[in-house]
Amino acid sequence: MRIDIQTNGFILTDGLREHATRRLQFALSWANHDVHKIAMRLSDINGPRGGSDKRCQIQVRLSGGQDVVIEDTEADLYVAIDRAADRADHAVARRLERLREHHHERLQGAELKEALL
């Protein structure tokens, strides 16, 4: 699983990079075989004006070519990363479950068709 972290509006510190990487690995390591790449974009929307303006966007590229994109905005960037990683975990689980159900239904339909012939 390759993780790419980019920032906009501030410098990515080693501590922030380690936190983000650790949270993504913890949240998505169970799907390691299905995830090709994770891109995280961190930004400070309002700059020095403050407020709830730290954005974390996570894009997870799955093996089926489909992407899961999650975005969270908070006053604290670490909280935004944590919440976005948790939400990405749930969204990837739902997407993979739907893909597996669809694949299973398609196989059952093909097997039924073969049985009728």
Secondary structure, 3 states (H helix, E strand, C coil): CEEEEEEECCCCCHHHHHHHHHHHHHHHHHHCCCEEEEEEEEEECCHHHCCCCEEEEEEEEECCCCEEEEEEEECCHHHHHHHHHHHHHHHHHHHHHHHHHHHHHHHHHHHHHHHHC
